[in-house]
Amino acid sequence: MGMRIGVIGVGIIGEAFIRGVLAAQPTARVFLSPRNAERAAALAAEFANVEVLASNQAVLDASEWVVLSVLAPSAPEILGALRFREDHRVITLIGGYHLDEVRALIGPTATLARMVPLPYIVHQVGPLATYPLTAEVEAEFAGLGELFPAPDEPCLDVIVAITAMMSALFATLGGLVSWADAHGLSPELAQRFTLEFVGALLYKAGTLRPDELVEHWREMTPGGLNHESMTALQQAGAFAAWSAAMDRVWARINSAGK
């Protein structure tokens, strides 16, 4: 018999988490809260082992594992009204909520861990930052992607900040493809080449030590094309803007709940 897992809050990330779990554990039974009724109903229609229950409390009562995927502003009202069991195993995906804050709302449980999922867990790829990563959590969720253990919760917050650059990275890739398209390369070929090119850079980056990676950009021919592009970007303050964006994200993370 598979795990019995309930999900409170079936938004975009909640749905990706559910799909990832079902791909990794096809025999799991999944119980959904009635919130986001249309999305929950669609999942129940697609998967025979997914069921929408009448209330959030009914989801808790039916489940061994509970995934909290509600929006942070709604967390006190929603979670504070529920009765968690001490044998519940709880995974929180609530952005901006630390473990002590969640524990204050739900009371003592057998397990409480925080995860930072990306949408790509639906394909079981990419890192899934977790704290704490216990043997029990790893046994149940290893199939979702690469479980990435944070050494402590402040470090998990740093990882959260890194994930905030996802859209910026996509915008950079899309900008390269659009530029090439405007200069006569078909969008399909531009996308194919750009992704192969970036993939090769990531492969090279994986062979470097952190200190080498920080300085590797300097390996370019003086006066060459890479030097030309770097000079233009530096003069425009592009890299300072990335640092400033990270600082803004970090300030927001540290002000959450205060």
N, C-alpha and C positions, 0 to 999 in steps of 0.2 A: 504494500500500500504506500502511495506517495505522501508527501507532506501536505498538511492542511494549512493553507496560507490565506489570510484575509488582508484586503487592501482597503484602507480608509482614504478616499480621495483618488479618483480615477481620472487624472489629467493626462497631459502629454507624457510626462516622465513616468507616471504611474502605469500608463498603458504599455510603455516600452519595457518597464520592469516586468509586468505580467507576461508579456510576450516572450521576453528572455527566459523567464522561469519556466514557461511551458515548453519552450524549445529545448531547454536543458533537462527538464524533468517532465516528460509527457504524462506521467501518471499523477502529477500533483493535482490536488483539488483546490480551486481558487474561489474565494468568496468575496464579492464586491459590495461596497457600500452603495446606497441608492443615489448618492450625489453624482453629478455628471451622468445623468440617467441615459442619455442617448449613447454615449461612449461605452458605458457599462453594458447596456442592452446589446450593442453590436458585438462586444466581446463574448457575451453569453451565447449569442446566436452562432458565433463562429466556432466556439469550443464547447464540446459536450461536458467537460469537467469544470466549466466556469459557471457560477451561479450568482445572480444578484439577489441579495437578501433585503428584507423589509426595513432594516435600520442598521446603523453603525454598531449598536450593541449586539445585534444578532450576528454580525460579522465576527465580533470578538468571541462570542460564545461558541461559535462553530470552529474557531481556528486555534492552531497551535502556534504558528508564526503570524505576526501582525506587521504589516508594512504601513507606515504613516507617511502619506504623500499629500497632505493638505497644504494650502497656502499658509504662510507664517502668520498673517494677521488673523486668520480664522482658527489657529491652533488652540488658543486658550478656551474659546467657546466650545469647540467640537470635542477636544480631548478631555476637557474638564468635566464634561457631562457623562463620560463613559466609565464603566467599571472594568478595569483590567484585572486579570488573575495573576497571582504570583508565579504561576508556571508558564505564563506567556513569554514568548521569545519575540522581541520587538526590534524591527529595523526602522530607523527614522531617515527619511529623505527630505525632511523639512528644512529648507534653506534658511540660514540665519539662526537656527535653534541649536544650542549646544546640549550635550547630554544631560547636564544638571537641570537645565530648563525643561527638557522633556520629562525627566524623571519627576520633577516637581508636579507635573500635570497628570502623570499616569500612575505614580506610586511605584512600589518595588515590583520588579519582574525578574524572571530567571535570567534573561539575556536582554541587553540593550546595546545596540550598536548603531553607529551613524555611517551612512554610505553617501557617496557623491556620484550618482550615476550620470552617464551621458546618454543621449538618445540611441546610440549605436549598440547598447546592450541588447537591443532587439535582434541584432545579428550576432550576438555573443563575441563582439570584438571590442578592443580598447580597454583602457584601465578603469577599474572600479575602486576608487579610493575608499578605504574603510578604516574605522577606528571604533573600538578595538577589533582586530581580526582574530577571533578565537577559532579553535579547531572546529567547534560546532557551526559557527557561521561559515567557515570555509567549506565544510562538508556539504552544506545545503546550497551554497550560492557560487561555487567555483565555476560552474558552467556558464555564468553570465558574461564572462570576459576575464581579463587578468585582474584578480583581486590584488589591490595595491595597498599594503599595510602602512598607514601613517604611524609614526612613532609616538605621537601624542595628538591631542585635539587641536592645539595651536598650529601644528604642522598641517593638519587636515584643512584648516582655514587657508593656509598658504596655497594648498592644492586647489581649493575652491577659487581662489583668485586667478590661478593659471587658467582654469576652465572658462573664466569670463572672457578670454580672448578668442574663443571659438569663432564668433561671428567676424572678428577682425581678420582672422586667418583665412576664412572663406572669402571675405571681401578682397583680400590680397590675391588669392588664386583666381577669383572671378575677374579681377581687374587685369591680370596678365592675359587671360583668355580673351577678354573683350578688346584689349589693346591689339592683340595679334589678329583678331577678326577684322578690326578696323583697318589693318594694314595688309589685308589680302589673304591671310591664312584662314582656312575654313574653321568654324568654331569647333567642329568635331576633332579635327587634327590638332588645333591649338590646345584643346582640353587634354587630348591623349598625350601630347608631348609634355605639356606642363606638369601633369600628374606623374609621368615617368621621370621627369627631371627632378621634381621635388622628392619623389620616392628614393632616387639615387642619393640626394642630399641627406635624407633621413638615415639611409643605410650608412653613409660615411659618418654622420654624427654619432651613430651607435657604436662606432669603433673608437671613439675618442674619450679620453678622460674629461671630467667636467672642466678642469682648468684649460685643457686643450680646446674644448668646444667654445669656451668664452673668447678665445683669441683666434680661432680658425679663420674668421672672416678676413684677417689681415693677409692671408696667403693669396695674394693677387699680384698680377703684373703691373708695376708702376706705369701709369699712363694707358693701361689697357681698358677694355670695356667694363669689367667689374669695377675698376678704379673710378671710371667715369660715373657709373650709376651710384656708387657709394658716396662719391663727392657731392652729387646732386642731392641725394637723400639727407646727408648730414647738413648741408647748407640749408635745406628746407626744414630742419628740425624734426625729421621723421622719427628717428630713434628716441629722441627726447620725448616726443609725443606718446610713444608706446609706454615709456616709463611713467609718464604722467597719468596715462590711462590706468596702469596697474596701481598707482598710488591712490587714485580715486576709488577703484574697486576695493582696495585694502581698507581705506577709511570707512567705506560703507559697511564692509564686513564687521569691522570693529565697533561700529556704532549701532549694529542691529540689536534690538531688544533693550537699548539704553534710553 
